[in-house]
Amino acid sequence: MKMVGVSEYYLGTQVEHIAMGNPFEGAPGAHRGKRRCSHPAVRCLKLARTGTTGAMDHTKRAPSEHYRILHSVWTRNVPELSTVADPQRRNHGDQNPVKRLRVGVVYGGRSSEHEVSLASAASVIANLDRERYEPIALRVERNGQWYLAERAPTIASAAENIESARLGNAHEGRSTRQVHLVAHPSNETLLIVERSQAPGPEAHPAGQTLAKGLALDVIFPIVHGPYGEDGTLQGLLELANVPYVGAGVLASAVGMDKAVMKTLFAAHGLPVVKHQVVWRRDWRTFPDRTLSEVTKQLRFPLFVKPANLGSSVGISRAIDRETLSDAVDLASQFDRKIVIEEGVTHCREIECAVLGNQMPEASVPGEIIPSGEYYDYAAKYLDDKSTTEIPASLSADQITQVRQLAIEAFRAIDGEGMARVDFLLERDTGTLFVNEINTHPGFTTISMFAKLWEASGLSYRTMLDRLITLALERHAEKQDTLTSAPHTTEHEHATDS
């Protein structure tokens, strides 16, 4: 067996990655249908929490599935892994070790919310319990390429990251090690490709490319906006058959598309504001006709939004035909589909967090008090003048209604893992509208999602535990689903004919 020599340091601890192979018995998830018990990593996590003696059962895996990868430019023969101490295991007072779960934290991305993602990832990585988890920072560049970060992001403030990017001072942990997610069930979740730029200390020739495998137990995608929380990344993770935190493909796509989201909400009887959808092609071809149709159906003031974007990017308020034209022009720069909504008079902005899979729970509601007319991008991240009130000053009946509607909205889009549901409350009438659902909300320790759960009695670190467990349990349940027709015998075929 070969082991790569010369270890490196990562996030302050020595990295000696142990590729654990597929978490299920047999082939790496290539065929589903055979009933299994809960994901081994779930059992491992429960053991680590309780301190119960025991370990993940790796006895049924072939020894060839276990090997150690240390990043370097040369290899040498070493003894079998069974004779080498495993630094990723810890003892609970006896001889039965428990393996830490390796969590791939994917962050960055191609969208305008890149800097927000850096802040969320910094909080996640800093707060993952090192007794239970080994975080691996996977940065997605603005051009969409993935890299194994030399160092994880550390600035948990979206405003600071945005300002650093504006000034050209952003340092996100550059790396020469490009990462490719293996888009099929495999014992190696990631393929790491390293290209040398100069001869190494051990006569490693310049220009040589090395490819190495790395297995992950679960992936924590914290990429906000398009190409991250819109179902595209989730689809790639489904192809790889790897557990991941958060909503699946359908819920992620619907949670990003405000137009489809409102259609589903209305179909489930949830109260939504009156709105229309405008296509960029129609707007650019027939602007006057489009304006006339919108103003016939909706009354000012209006809010104009790109259908597929977050963090209030591209959103503006229109009070007449001229400002409406400007608002649609702005929104059309960010998406081909634009949602135009009637404004709610004397509006209060209420938010509620949801956590769970089939049995979701809702947090206490909170209220956003924006510094401007509404909670736009600047109010969220730049001016630091908006405030929150948690729990929100609501009647008992209103609190119950918000929490019930939040869970109904979560179920309407087939949500799993987590979400933040935003509401508009009309002060004069007390009418409550479901505004939208966000399946990948801002995830810093001071983000609304985290603060709502903290006020509900769930700490940030415990919330991370819960989300990872939910991801593993959901993945284990998926393995019971057949992906191909059961095999039939020739006799059965003859009988059918």
C-alpha positions as CSV (number, residue, x, y, z in Angstrom):
1,M,0.0,0.0,0.0
2,K,1.2,3.5,-0.8
3,M,0.9,6.6,1.4
4,V,1.8,10.1,0.2
5,G,4.5,11.6,2.4
6,V,5.1,15.0,4.0
7,S,2.0,16.1,5.8
8,E,0.7,19.7,5.9
9,Y,-1.2,21.8,8.5
10,Y,-4.8,22.8,7.9
11,L,-6.9,25.0,10.1
12,G,-4.3,24.7,12.8
13,T,-4.3,20.9,13.0
14,Q,-2.2,18.3,11.2
15,V,-4.2,16.8,8.3
16,E,-4.0,13.1,7.8
17,H,-7.1,12.4,5.8
18,I,-8.5,8.9,6.2
19,A,-10.7,7.9,3.2
20,M,-13.5,6.0,4.8
21,G,-15.2,4.8,1.6
22,N,-18.9,4.6,1.2
23,P,-20.9,4.8,4.4
24,F,-23.1,1.9,3.3
25,E,-22.3,-1.8,3.0
26,G,-21.5,-3.2,-0.4
27,A,-21.2,-1.0,-3.5
28,P,-21.1,2.7,-3.0
29,G,-24.7,3.5,-3.4
30,A,-24.9,2.4,-7.0
31,H,-28.1,0.5,-6.4
32,R,-30.7,1.3,-3.8
33,G,-33.6,-0.7,-2.5
34,K,-32.1,-3.0,0.2
35,R,-33.4,-1.8,3.5
36,R,-30.7,-0.6,5.9
37,C,-30.6,0.8,9.4
38,S,-29.7,4.4,10.1
39,H,-26.5,5.9,8.4
40,P,-23.4,4.7,10.3
41,A,-22.3,8.3,10.6
42,V,-25.5,9.1,12.5
43,R,-24.7,6.2,14.9
44,C,-21.2,7.5,15.2
45,L,-22.4,11.1,16.0
46,K,-24.8,9.8,18.6
47,L,-22.0,7.8,20.3
48,A,-19.8,10.9,20.3
49,R,-22.5,13.0,21.9
50,T,-23.4,10.5,24.6
51,G,-19.9,9.2,25.3
52,T,-21.3,5.6,24.8
53,T,-18.6,3.1,24.1
54,G,-18.6,1.8,20.6
55,A,-17.5,2.6,17.1
56,M,-18.5,2.7,13.5
57,D,-18.4,-0.9,12.1
58,H,-15.8,-0.9,9.4
59,T,-15.2,-4.6,9.5
60,K,-17.3,-5.4,6.4
61,R,-15.3,-3.0,4.2
62,A,-12.4,-4.2,2.2
63,P,-9.0,-3.1,3.5
64,S,-8.2,-1.5,0.1
65,E,-10.9,1.1,0.8
66,H,-8.8,2.5,3.7
67,Y,-5.8,4.6,2.9
68,R,-4.2,7.7,4.1
69,I,-3.7,10.8,1.9
70,L,-1.1,13.4,2.9
71,H,-0.6,16.2,0.5
72,S,2.8,16.2,-1.1
73,V,4.7,15.7,-4.3
74,W,6.1,12.2,-3.8
75,T,5.0,8.8,-2.5
76,R,6.6,6.0,-0.6
77,N,5.6,2.5,0.6
78,V,4.2,2.3,4.1
79,P,2.7,-0.5,6.3
80,E,-1.0,-1.2,6.0
81,L,-3.3,1.2,7.7
82,S,-4.2,-1.3,10.4
83,T,-0.7,-0.9,11.8
84,V,-0.8,2.9,11.8
85,A,-2.5,4.9,14.6
86,D,-5.5,6.9,13.4
87,P,-5.3,10.5,14.6
88,Q,-9.0,11.1,13.7
89,R,-10.2,8.8,16.4
90,R,-10.6,9.5,20.1
91,N,-11.3,7.2,23.0
92,H,-14.1,7.3,25.6
93,G,-12.3,5.5,28.4
94,D,-11.9,2.1,26.7
95,Q,-10.5,0.6,23.5
96,N,-13.4,1.5,21.2
97,P,-12.7,4.7,19.3
98,V,-15.2,7.0,17.6
99,K,-14.3,8.6,14.3
100,R,-14.8,12.3,13.8
101,L,-17.1,13.0,10.9
102,R,-15.4,14.8,8.0
103,V,-17.5,17.7,6.9
104,G,-16.9,19.4,3.5
105,V,-17.9,23.0,3.9
106,V,-18.6,24.4,0.4
107,Y,-18.7,28.2,0.1
108,G,-18.1,31.1,-2.2
109,G,-19.8,30.6,-5.6
110,R,-20.6,32.5,-8.8
111,S,-23.4,34.7,-7.5
112,S,-23.5,38.3,-6.2
113,E,-23.8,36.8,-2.7
114,H,-20.3,35.5,-2.8
115,E,-19.1,37.6,0.1
116,V,-22.2,36.7,2.2
117,S,-21.3,33.1,1.7
118,L,-17.7,33.7,3.0
119,A,-19.2,35.1,6.2
120,S,-21.6,32.2,6.6
121,A,-18.8,29.6,6.0
122,A,-16.5,31.4,8.5
123,S,-19.1,31.0,11.2
124,V,-19.9,27.3,10.4
125,I,-16.2,26.3,10.3
126,A,-15.4,28.2,13.5
127,N,-18.3,26.6,15.4
128,L,-18.1,23.0,14.3
129,D,-17.2,20.9,17.3
130,R,-13.6,19.6,16.7
131,E,-14.3,16.7,19.0
132,R,-17.0,15.5,16.5
133,Y,-16.1,17.0,13.2
134,E,-13.1,17.6,10.9
135,P,-14.1,20.5,8.6
136,I,-12.7,20.6,5.1
137,A,-12.9,24.1,3.5
138,L,-13.9,23.9,-0.2
139,R,-13.9,27.3,-1.9
140,V,-15.9,27.9,-5.1
141,E,-14.3,30.7,-7.1
142,R,-16.3,33.3,-8.9
143,N,-15.7,31.5,-12.1
144,G,-17.2,28.3,-10.6
145,Q,-14.0,26.4,-10.1
146,W,-13.6,24.5,-6.8
147,Y,-10.4,24.5,-4.7
148,L,-9.2,23.0,-1.4
149,A,-8.6,26.2,0.5
150,E,-5.2,26.7,2.1
151,R,-7.0,28.3,4.9
152,A,-10.6,28.7,5.8
153,P,-12.4,32.0,5.7
154,T,-12.3,33.7,9.1
155,I,-14.3,37.0,8.7
156,A,-17.8,36.2,9.8
157,S,-19.1,39.7,8.8
158,A,-20.7,40.1,5.4
159,A,-20.1,43.8,5.5
160,E,-16.4,43.4,6.1
161,N,-16.2,40.8,3.2
162,I,-18.1,43.1,0.9
163,E,-15.8,46.0,1.7
164,S,-12.7,43.9,1.3
165,A,-13.9,42.8,-2.1
166,R,-14.7,46.4,-3.1
167,L,-11.2,47.5,-2.2
168,G,-9.6,44.5,-3.8
169,N,-8.2,43.3,-0.5
170,A,-10.0,40.0,-0.3
171,H,-7.8,37.0,0.6
172,E,-9.9,33.8,0.5
173,G,-7.1,31.3,1.0
174,R,-5.6,30.7,-2.5
175,S,-4.7,27.2,-3.5
176,T,-3.2,25.3,-6.3
177,R,-5.2,22.2,-5.5
178,Q,-8.3,22.1,-7.6
179,V,-11.2,20.0,-6.4
180,H,-13.7,18.0,-8.5
181,L,-16.8,16.4,-7.0
182,V,-17.1,12.9,-8.3
183,A,-20.5,12.9,-9.9
184,H,-21.3,9.3,-9.3
185,P,-21.5,7.0,-6.2
186,S,-17.9,6.4,-5.2
187,N,-15.6,5.6,-2.3
188,E,-13.9,9.0,-2.9
189,T,-16.2,12.0,-2.8
190,L,-13.6,14.4,-4.2
191,L,-10.8,14.3,-6.7
192,I,-8.0,16.7,-5.8
193,V,-5.9,17.8,-8.7
194,E,-2.6,19.5,-7.8
195,R,-0.4,21.1,-10.4
196,S,3.2,21.9,-9.5
197,Q,4.6,25.3,-10.6
198,A,8.3,24.7,-9.7
199,P,10.5,21.7,-8.9
200,G,9.9,20.4,-5.4
201,P,12.4,19.6,-2.7
202,E,12.3,15.9,-3.5
203,A,13.1,16.4,-7.2
204,H,9.5,16.6,-8.1
205,P,9.5,17.9,-11.7
206,A,7.7,21.2,-12.5
207,G,4.5,20.9,-14.5
208,Q,3.6,17.5,-13.1
209,T,0.0,16.9,-12.1
210,L,-1.0,14.7,-9.2
211,A,-4.6,13.4,-8.6
212,K,-5.7,12.3,-5.2
213,G,-9.0,11.1,-3.7
214,L,-10.7,12.3,-0.6
215,A,-13.8,10.9,1.1
216,L,-16.2,13.0,3.0
217,D,-18.9,11.9,5.4
218,V,-21.2,14.8,4.7
219,I,-21.2,18.1,2.8
220,F,-22.4,21.4,4.3
221,P,-23.2,23.6,1.2
222,I,-23.3,27.2,2.3
223,V,-23.2,28.8,-1.2
224,H,-25.9,31.5,-1.4
225,G,-27.7,32.5,-4.5
226,P,-27.7,30.9,-8.0
227,Y,-25.5,27.9,-8.6
228,G,-25.6,27.2,-4.9
229,E,-29.0,27.2,-3.3
230,D,-31.1,26.9,-6.5
231,G,-30.9,23.1,-6.8
232,T,-28.0,23.0,-9.2
233,L,-25.4,22.2,-6.5
234,Q,-27.9,19.9,-4.8
235,G,-28.3,18.0,-8.1
236,L,-24.6,17.4,-8.3
237,L,-24.5,16.1,-4.7
238,E,-27.4,13.8,-5.5
239,L,-25.5,12.4,-8.5
240,A,-22.6,11.7,-6.1
241,N,-25.0,10.1,-3.6
242,V,-23.3,12.0,-0.7
243,P,-25.2,13.3,2.3
244,Y,-25.6,17.0,2.4
245,V,-27.1,19.6,4.7
246,G,-30.3,21.5,3.7
247,A,-33.1,21.2,1.2
248,G,-33.1,18.8,-1.8
249,V,-33.2,19.7,-5.5
250,L,-36.9,20.5,-5.8
251,A,-37.2,22.6,-2.6
252,S,-34.0,24.4,-3.4
253,A,-35.1,25.3,-6.9
254,V,-38.6,26.4,-5.7
255,G,-37.1,28.3,-2.7
256,M,-35.0,30.3,-5.1
257,D,-37.7,31.0,-7.7
258,K,-40.0,33.6,-6.2
259,A,-42.6,33.2,-9.0
260,V,-42.9,29.4,-8.7
261,M,-42.8,29.7,-4.9
262,K,-45.8,32.0,-4.8
263,T,-47.7,29.7,-7.2
264,L,-47.1,26.8,-4.8
265,F,-48.0,28.8,-1.8
266,A,-51.3,29.9,-3.4
267,A,-52.1,26.3,-4.4
268,H,-51.7,25.3,-0.7
269,G,-54.0,28.1,0.4
270,L,-51.3,30.3,1.9
271,P,-51.9,34.0,1.9
272,V,-49.7,35.8,-0.7
273,V,-49.7,39.4,-2.0
274,K,-51.1,40.2,-5.4
275,H,-48.3,40.0,-8.0
276,Q,-47.4,39.5,-11.6
277,V,-44.5,37.9,-13.5
278,V,-42.7,39.7,-16.3
279,W,-40.2,38.1,-18.6
280,R,-37.1,40.0,-19.6
281,R,-37.6,39.2,-23.3
282,D,-41.1,40.7,-23.2
283,W,-39.9,43.7,-21.3
284,R,-37.2,44.5,-23.8
285,T,-39.4,43.9,-26.8
286,F,-42.7,45.6,-25.6
287,P,-41.8,47.9,-22.6
288,D,-44.8,50.2,-23.0
289,R,-47.3,47.3,-23.3
290,T,-45.8,45.6,-20.3
291,L,-46.0,48.7,-18.1
292,S,-49.6,49.2,-19.1
293,E,-50.6,45.6,-18.3
294,V,-48.8,45.7,-14.9
295,T,-50.4,49.0,-13.8
296,K,-53.8,47.8,-14.8
297,Q,-53.6,44.8,-12.5
298,L,-51.5,46.2,-9.6
299,R,-51.6,49.3,-7.5
300,F,-48.7,51.4,-6.4
301,P,-46.4,51.2,-4.5
302,L,-44.9,48.1,-6.1
303,F,-41.8,46.1,-5.3
304,V,-39.9,44.7,-8.2
305,K,-37.6,41.7,-7.7
306,P,-35.5,39.3,-9.8
307,A,-37.2,36.0,-9.4
308,N,-34.0,34.0,-8.8
309,L,-31.7,35.9,-6.4
310,G,-31.3,36.6,-2.7
311,S,-30.1,39.1,-0.2
312,S,-32.4,41.7,-1.7
313,V,-30.0,42.2,-4.7
314,G,-31.8,43.9,-7.6
315,I,-34.9,44.8,-5.6
316,S,-36.4,48.2,-5.7
317,R,-39.6,50.1,-4.9
318,A,-41.7,51.8,-7.5
319,I,-44.2,54.6,-6.8
320,D,-45.2,55.5,-10.4
321,R,-44.8,54.4,-14.0
322,E,-41.3,56.0,-14.4
323,T,-39.8,54.4,-11.3
324,L,-41.5,51.1,-12.3
325,S,-39.6,51.2,-15.6
326,D,-36.3,51.9,-13.8
327,A,-37.0,49.1,-11.3
328,V,-37.8,46.5,-14.0
329,D,-34.6,47.6,-15.9
330,L,-32.6,46.9,-12.7
331,A,-34.2,43.6,-11.9
332,S,-33.8,42.4,-15.5
333,Q,-30.1,42.7,-15.2
334,F,-30.1,39.9,-12.6
335,D,-32.7,37.5,-14.0
336,R,-34.8,36.7,-17.1
337,K,-37.9,36.6,-14.9
338,I,-39.1,39.5,-12.8
339,V,-41.7,39.4,-10.0
340,I,-43.7,42.6,-9.4
341,E,-45.7,42.7,-6.1
342,E,-48.1,45.1,-4.6
343,G,-46.7,46.7,-1.5
344,V,-48.3,46.1,1.9
345,T,-49.3,49.4,3.6
346,H,-47.7,50.1,7.0
347,C,-45.9,46.9,6.8
348,R,-44.0,45.0,9.5
349,E,-41.4,42.4,8.4
350,I,-41.7,39.2,10.5
351,E,-39.4,36.2,10.2
352,C,-39.6,32.6,11.5
353,A,-37.0,29.8,11.2
354,V,-37.8,26.2,10.5
355,L,-35.7,23.1,11.3
356,G,-36.4,19.5,10.5
357,N,-37.3,16.9,7.8
358,Q,-40.6,15.2,7.9
359,M,-41.5,16.7,11.3
360,P,-40.3,20.3,11.1
361,E,-40.3,22.7,14.0
362,A,-40.7,26.5,14.0
363,S,-38.8,29.0,16.1
364,V,-40.2,32.0,17.9
365,P,-40.9,34.8,15.4
366,G,-38.7,37.8,15.1
367,E,-39.1,41.2,13.6
368,I,-36.8,43.2,11.3
369,I,-36.9,46.9,11.8
370,P,-35.1,48.2,8.6
371,S,-33.1,51.4,8.6
372,G,-34.8,52.5,5.3
373,E,-38.1,52.1,3.6
374,Y,-37.6,48.4,3.4
375,Y,-35.0,45.8,4.2
376,D,-32.8,46.1,1.1
377,Y,-29.2,45.0,0.5
378,A,-27.7,48.1,2.1
379,A,-29.9,47.7,5.2
380,K,-28.9,44.1,5.5
381,Y,-25.2,44.3,5.2
382,L,-23.8,47.8,4.9
383,D,-25.3,50.6,7.0
384,D,-25.5,48.6,10.3
385,K,-28.6,50.6,11.3
386,S,-31.3,48.1,11.0
387,T,-32.4,46.4,14.2
388,T,-34.2,43.2,15.2
389,E,-36.7,42.4,17.9
390,I,-36.7,38.8,19.1
391,P,-39.2,37.6,20.0
392,A,-41.4,39.9,17.9
393,S,-44.0,41.9,19.7
394,L,-47.0,39.9,18.6
395,S,-50.2,38.5,20.2
396,A,-50.3,34.9,21.2
397,D,-52.7,34.2,18.3
398,Q,-50.3,36.0,15.8
399,I,-47.3,34.0,17.1
400,T,-49.3,30.7,16.6
401,Q,-50.3,31.8,13.1
402,V,-46.8,32.7,12.1
403,R,-45.3,29.4,13.3
404,Q,-48.1,27.4,11.6
405,L,-47.8,29.2,8.3
406,A,-44.0,28.8,8.4
407,I,-44.3,25.1,8.7
408,E,-47.0,25.0,6.0
409,A,-44.8,27.0,3.7
410,F,-41.9,24.7,4.4
411,R,-44.0,21.6,3.6
412,A,-45.5,23.3,0.5
413,I,-42.1,23.3,-1.2
414,D,-41.1,19.9,0.2
415,G,-38.5,21.5,2.4
416,E,-36.0,19.6,4.4
417,G,-33.2,20.6,6.8
418,M,-33.7,24.3,7.3
419,A,-35.4,27.4,6.0
420,R,-36.3,30.9,7.0
421,V,-39.8,32.1,6.2
422,D,-40.4,35.8,5.8
423,F,-43.8,37.4,6.4
424,L,-45.4,40.8,5.8
425,L,-47.8,42.0,8.5
426,E,-50.2,44.8,7.7
427,R,-50.4,47.0,10.8
428,D,-53.9,48.4,10.2
429,T,-55.7,45.2,9.5
430,G,-53.4,42.6,11.1
431,T,-53.4,40.7,7.8
432,L,-50.4,38.3,7.5
433,F,-48.9,37.4,4.1
434,V,-46.3,34.7,3.4
435,N,-43.7,36.7,1.5
436,E,-41.0,34.1,0.7
437,I,-39.0,31.1,2.0
438,N,-35.2,31.0,2.0
439,T,-33.8,27.4,2.1
440,H,-30.2,28.7,2.6
441,P,-30.5,31.8,4.8
442,G,-27.6,33.8,6.0
443,F,-25.7,31.6,8.4
444,T,-23.5,33.7,10.6
445,T,-23.9,33.6,14.4
446,I,-25.7,37.0,14.1
447,S,-27.9,36.1,11.2
448,M,-31.6,36.1,11.8
449,F,-31.9,32.3,11.4
450,A,-29.3,31.7,14.1
451,K,-30.7,34.4,16.4
452,L,-34.2,33.1,16.1
453,W,-33.1,29.6,17.2
454,E,-30.9,30.9,19.9
455,A,-34.0,32.7,21.3
456,S,-35.9,29.5,21.0
457,G,-33.3,27.7,23.2
458,L,-31.1,26.2,20.5
459,S,-27.4,27.3,20.4
460,Y,-25.6,27.8,17.2
461,R,-23.2,24.9,17.7
462,T,-26.2,22.6,18.7
463,M,-28.0,23.7,15.6
464,L,-25.0,22.7,13.4
465,D,-25.2,19.2,15.1
466,R,-28.9,19.0,14.4
467,L,-28.5,20.0,10.7
468,I,-25.8,17.4,10.1
469,T,-27.8,14.7,11.8
470,L,-30.9,15.6,9.7
471,A,-28.7,15.4,6.6
472,L,-27.4,11.9,7.4
473,E,-30.8,10.6,8.4
474,R,-32.4,11.8,5.3
475,H,-29.6,10.3,3.1
476,A,-30.0,7.0,4.9
477,E,-33.7,7.0,4.3
478,K,-33.1,7.7,0.6
479,Q,-31.1,4.5,0.2
480,D,-34.4,2.5,0.7
481,T,-35.6,3.9,-2.7
482,L,-35.3,1.7,-5.7
483,T,-33.6,3.4,-8.7
484,S,-34.2,0.6,-11.1
485,A,-36.9,-2.0,-11.8
486,P,-36.7,-5.2,-9.8
487,H,-35.1,-8.1,-11.8
488,T,-37.5,-10.7,-13.2
489,T,-36.8,-14.2,-14.3
490,E,-37.4,-15.6,-17.8
491,H,-40.3,-17.6,-16.4
492,E,-42.0,-14.4,-15.2
493,H,-41.4,-12.7,-18.6
494,A,-43.0,-15.7,-20.3
495,T,-46.0,-15.6,-17.9
496,D,-46.5,-11.9,-18.5
497,S,-46.5,-12.4,-22.3
